[in-house]
Structures are given as structure tokens and as C-alpha cells.
Amino acid sequence: MILLSSAAQFSAIGVPAKLTAILADLGIDTPTPIQAATLPDSLAGRDVLGRGRTGSGKTYAFLLPLVVRLSGGRAARPRAPRALILAPTRELVGQIEASLAPLAKASGLSYLTVFGGVSQHPQVTALSRGVDIVIACPGRLEDLIRQKHCTLSAVEITVLDEADHMADLGFLPGVRRLLSQTPEDGQRLLFSATLDNAIDTLVRQFLTRPVTHQADSVQAPVTAMSHHVLHIEREHRLSILVDLTSAPGRTVVFTRTKHGAKGLARQLNRDGVPAVELHGNLSQNARTRNLDAFHSGEASVLVATDIAARGIHVDDVTLVVHADPPAEHKAYLHRSGRTARAGNAGTVVTLMTAEQVKDVRDLTRAAGISPTTTRIKGDAHPILAELAPGERSLPGPFSPVATPQPTASAKPRQQRRRSPRGGGQATVGTTKPPAKSTRSSADKPAARSGGSRRSPARSTPGSRPHSAASFSTGRR
């Protein structure tokens, strides 16, 4: 048997050598099932409908054919991008941008991220100069189009990523309006974790003789992921969470509401666990700061609502905890998909109180999961050390450095215009993605003075300086 190198495997599919070399430099050794299935058709210019679970490699499955199609073509006209990628959340837009950056640099393509929560001025300026690829959330893009700052009449290839999540968030009417403004003879690629009736409607209306490929079904559990349900008393929830999250490794904890995420992050920090929050009430700068802290290890815990169930890619998350069981099984699977990524093992824990027993049973059955259920009386049980092994430590709260106030002689308005943040910058050639490159050192999280998470001096498993009070998740 002859084993092909990474470049040979992608080249056999039709990916140009300059792009396969970049993939090899990134440590991408072989096409994933969804990439191997869809790339031959998408590179040939056909419309493609692809289904694959979160983390299956869908991003490169659509970025590679998009870059290939645009390479060597005409320059983008002002306000008329040549390619459009639609995604449901700002976080996913940022992840796509990070993956696109080296491919676009090698191909001489410019790109722009477009989403709300930041000033539109940098986005308008970049569009007026001309940009090849726009990666956008539907709402802000529609605003710019209504203001005549953008037209989709020159789009050659359109990508819709996480289409089912678009439907869950109620974005499909806007998506339809945007797709109807792209040329009918353009190529369209639609990727989704599930293919339900709402997605079928999009396919019938906008895709021309699409080729359908399915790989890594969202209903198929990852074999390296173990699922557990802890039947607990409500008043012990916080102390159990502190125990689990004070073990070595990164942890993502999910709550149902923004208020719940904010309150739980505050309580974990109060009890010595460095945690950051992620939810819809945060500004873009706060989201970026908190995600950077989690990626860098300054914070070992990310407390999030379902906004982080997709689009947040950290390969070494060892534990996912559903502090609040989600409302439906698709959310459970996408939340759980934050662990057991890139071939690593992972553990998923759902905290369940007595009144949630039926809901959790129905939830796991619908998700095709058979979890191990353990009844815990009190806030201590040997199963906790099994689920989150390692010595517990409480290094202290995460506390970012506050941005200094400008002096009287400073001109902050002009400075902000010259240094756009977030998605408001068109990135050309060697320019780094704006979420990273536009932040000053004052915006970055400060190093904790309390030592690393693995420091045994701060705490032991039997020492818990926190209260047993539970946190409030609020109402929707």
C-alpha cells in the first residue's frame, strides 16, 4: 500500500500546490471526510450541499474552492465583493477569518469581516476601496446594502456556513434576501450540521442541481467523548462546579441565559477559579478580550451561553459542563462538540436536579447519547476526580488590566478612526486578522499574580473556601 503525503492527498483532489503547502505548514495532514467528499465537486464549480458535525473540517471544505475560484481573477470593484461567506455569529466570522488569512495571503486576495456591535465606518471605508471576500453576519450586511455601501451583484461564489444555526436564530428571512441579490449563475456552497425542512427550502430556492455529501452526522456521537449526568441537589451546584473547574485543563461551562453566564463567571472568580464569560450582552472588545484570555490560558474556564456552541475552536478543551441542560438535543451536541476535537478525548458532564430528570432523559435520547448517570449527595463524590482528574488548585480570579484613560492632549476620536477594531478592517496580503492585530498591549489580559492553575500551594481537593450557594440563571 502506498501512503500519500498531505500535499499529494490534497493535490489528488485538485487543490493547487501553493495551498497544499500552506495546509501542511498548519499541520493539516490529510483531508477530513467532509473535505474529501465535497472538494472534488466544489473545485469543479458545482453547487454543493454538505452536512458534517461541528469540528469536522467544513471551514476548509469551502475556503479552498473559494480561494481557488478567485485566484488570478479580476480585481474587486468598489463596494462589489467577489465572494460572500455568511455565518450566524461574530465568533464564527472571526474563526473563518483566521483560517482564511494564510490562504488569502498566498493568493493575493483581500477580505473583510462585517458584523454589528462595532462602528460601521471602517467597514464602509474598506468596501469603498474594493475587497475580494466578505465574511459577514446577515444583519450588519443588510444594513450596509440598504445604505448603498455594498452590492452583491458581482459575487461569484456564495457560502452559507452553519445554515441550521441560522435557522435556529431566526436569520433565514435575511439570508434569503441576501442570497436573492447574488447572481443566479454564481456558485453556491451550503454547509450545515443538520439538514431539516428549513434548510431544504433554501436548497430548493437557491442551489442549482446541488451535489449532496454527508459526513460525520451530528447524530453520531464521537467515540473519544464520554458523557456523564450528575444527579445533584440544587444547593450543591456551585461547589461541584468549582471542584470540576479547578482541575488541570481548559473547561467550557454552558448556561441557558446571559444573566446565568455572567453570574456564574463572577462566582467562580470569587472562589479562585479564573473564568471569563461569553454571551450576547458583551461588547465586541470584551468578547475578543475574553476569548483571547481563554485561548492563552490566562483564564482556564469559559462560561458561555449557546452563542459559543459553534464557531469557538480550541483543540485542548478537556471538559464541557452543561450547568444548565440545553433546551433541545442539537444544542446539546453542538455544546458538547467543544471537546474531543482534533482527535483528542474529552468528557461531557450534565448537571441535573430532581425536577430536570425527565427533560434530561428525553434530551439525551434524542441526541442518541447513553450517558453514565451518578447520584451525588452533598458536594463531594469520587466521580468528580474521575471526570476531571488532577490536583485541584485555585490560583485566583481572572482580572484584565483596565485600558488607561487618554490624556487631555490626546485625540481619541481621530485615533479610533485611524485604527479600526474588530471586523471593521479589510485585510490585504500580509495584514494579520484584525481581531488580533488591532489590539494594543493595554487591551490584553494581565498575567495573574496568583500562580498557574496547577500550583498546589493555593488549594487542595479538601479545601474549598467557597460557599455552597447556587447561582441564578435568570429568565430568558
Beta strands, then each sheet from edge to edge (+ up, - down):
strand 1: 48-51
strand 2: 83-86
strand 3: 110-114
strand 4: 133-136
strand 5: 157-160
strand 6: 187-192
strand 7: 211-214
strand 8: 225-231
strand 9: 250-254
strand 10: 275-278
strand 11: 301-304
strand 12: 317-322
strand 13: 346-352
strand 14: 372-375
strand 15: 426-428
sheet 1: 7+ 1+ 6+ 5+ 2+ 4+ 3+ 15-
sheet 2: 10+ 11+ 9+ 12+ 13+ 8+ 14+
end
